[in-house]
């Protein structure tokens, strides 16, 4: 059994269509009436969107039902599927805890409720029958006020037994007008000793070199090798890893064809920049991590040796993987015998 590490998966986008459909059947009959059959809902839920902003609207559909009461229901099925069908040894789940708190409460009351959400997610992720290592990345959000984002950083620092880092999400086109604010929040996070990643250089409108020095990993980052390859030597010097999520770029309309990723992988390998292959929103895409690998291989975007390098990079750059107990060489025996071209 090959064991994999997943570094970029959103809690909201991890719910597979069938599980979400069953939830709506039991708890929100009005929603299911919009679709004659399950297949109609699956098409709606997983079809490609025209833009990243349009795609992100789907997250609100799931965030609204991932309440404190229902989070264990969704997380149990998420962890069970990741362990059973994807052979994951390690999983980082990222989400914005504020968006799982009751909307009728005041901002300060919702901030106070965030710690409870982190506790619920952390406890529900620990399953005896699915012994994979899990941790949380708390997402600052480009549409949330400074006070909320600052509270998320503080919560991450206070919850290190469950939380391994912070992220910035919510649509990269919105960063520009608040760039100094986000730089300050990342500086603050690093001063607290927090690990950092961020959705950056995913789209052509989301390229902010000012944020790069504050990141330990780069969420997506594909526009760096595609449009700004001059940045690659500095990325390599900082030992920053790109979290590349292939299916996402088709679903968001960012790329027209996965073949465009060959430039990303080729230029990164040439420059010595690590890539971890991830799913981003496995449920929303109806895509498991091993199938992301398979697609890249069968399309000749990467070869087996490059795949192994990406698998090892995922463990090496994992924020909460117990490196002192089990090094990245856990994968040494995954690919045997000598790899051959397909």
C-alpha positions, -999 to +999 in steps of 0.1 A: +000+000+000+014+034-011+010+060+016+004+096+006+005+130+022-022+156+013-011+192+021-039+212+004-075+201+011-104+224+021-128+211+046-157+227+027-147+212-006-140+177+008-176+166+011-182+142-018-215+148-037-233+117-025-227+125+012-238+161+007-269+149-012-279+125+016-275+153+041-298+176+021-323+148+018-325+144+055-322+180+066-330+204+037-357+189+015-364+222-001-328+222-016-332+187-030-364+196-047-343+218-071-330+185-087-351+157-100-324+130-093-291+127-075-273+127-109-286+162-116-272+175-083-238+159-090-236+176-123-244+209-108-220+204-079-190+192-099-192+210-132-165+234-142-170+271-135-160+301-157-139+319-130-124+313-096-149+337-080-178+317-094-162+285-083-157+298-047-194+305-044-199+267-041-180+268-008-207+288+008-231+260+001-212+236+023-199+261+049-235+268+058-242+232+068-209+225+085-222+237+118-208+226+152-235+200+154-229+185+119-191+188+116-185+153+131-209+138+106-190+153+076-155+148+091-160+111+099-170+104+063-141+125+050-115+108+071-129+073+064-128+080+026-093+095+027-079+065+046-098+038+027-098+050-008-067+073-010-042+055+013-034+088+030-009+087+059-011+124+065-038+150+059-039+188+065-074+202+065-079+239+059-109+260+066-121+293+080-135+286+115-154+319+116-176+307+087-187+276+107-201+297+135-238+308+137-245+338+115-271+353+139-244+360+165-224+392+168-189+393+154-173+391+188-196+362+198-186+344+166-150+350+173-154+334+207-171+304+191-142+297+168-122+278+195-151+254+198-150+247+161-113+239+161-118+215+190-147+198+172-127+194+140-096+181+159-115+156+180-137+143+151-106+138+129-091+113+153-105+079+143-091+047+158-102+027+127-085+052+103-051+059+119-038+087+097-022+118+110-043+149+106-038+186+114-056+218+107-047+250+088-068+279+097-076+302+068-077+340+070-102+352+045-100+380+020-136+390+026-134+390+064-125+421+086-091+426+100-103+419+136-116+384+126-084+375+107-062+387+136-083+365+159-078+335+136-040+340+138-042+342+176-064+311+177-039+291+156-012+301+180-033+290+210-043+256+194-011+241+183-022+206+194-048+208+166-035+235+143-003+234+122-004+267+103-024+295+088-034+303+052-050+332+033-080+322+011-112+336-002-103+349-037-069+363-046-083+393-066-094+408-033-059+409-018-047+441-036-066+467-017-056+452+016-021+440+008-004+459+037-029+444+061-023+408+050+015+414+050+011+426+086-009+395+096+016+372+080+044+390+098+025+386+131+019+349+124+056+343+118+065+362+149+043+337+169+062+308+153+033+297+131+038+279+098+024+298+068+010+290+034-013+311+012-033+311-019-011+330-043-001+330-080-031+307-087-046+331-113-030+359-133-047+385-111-034+369-079+003+376-082+016+395-052+054+391-048+052+412-016+036+383+002+061+356-010+088+362+017+063+354+045+052+320+031+068+286+039+046+270+012+027+285-017-009+275-023-010+267-060+017+291-073+014+279-109+016+314-124+052+316-110+066+290-135+041+299-162+044+337-162+071+347-137+099+321-140+124+347-129+111+342-094+119+304-093+156+307-081+144+328-051+116+303-044+142+275-045+165+294-022+138+299+004+129+261+001+093+270-006+070+242-019+042+248-044+009+231-036-003+222-071-039+210-074-043+200-111-081+195-113-088+228-097-074+248-126-098+231-150-128+235-127-120+273-122-113+280-158-077+291-149-063+266-174-079+251-205-060+219-205-039+199-180-011+197-205-003+233-196+010+220-163+039+203-180+056+237-181+050+241-144+066+208-135+094+211-160+105+246-149+101+238-112+122+206-114+148+224-135+150+252-109+150+229-079+116+240-066+096+213-048+060+205-058+034+187-037+005+173-057-028+180-040-066+178-045-077+211-031-114+202-031-116+164-035-154+162-030-162+192-052-141+177-079-151+141-074-114+134-075-092+114-052-055+121-048-043+089-065-063+099-096-046+132-097-013+113-099-027+090-125-039+118-147-005+135-147+013+103-155-010+092-183-009+126-199+029+125-198+030+157-177+053+139-153+071+106-152+073+081-123+105+095-109+090+130-108+059+115-092+080+100-065+099+133-060+065+151-055+053+124-031+085+127-010+082+165-011+047+164+003+060+146+034+091+168+036+071+200+036+042+187+058+038+211+088+028+184+113+044+152+100+066+137+127+099+140+108+120+129+137+101+096+139+095+088+103+114+106+076+102+112+041+119+080+030+088+062+041+081+063+003+113+046-007+095+013-014+065+027-030+076+024-066+092-009-075+107-022-097+126+004-119+100+028-133+092+026-170+076+051-193+039+047-201 
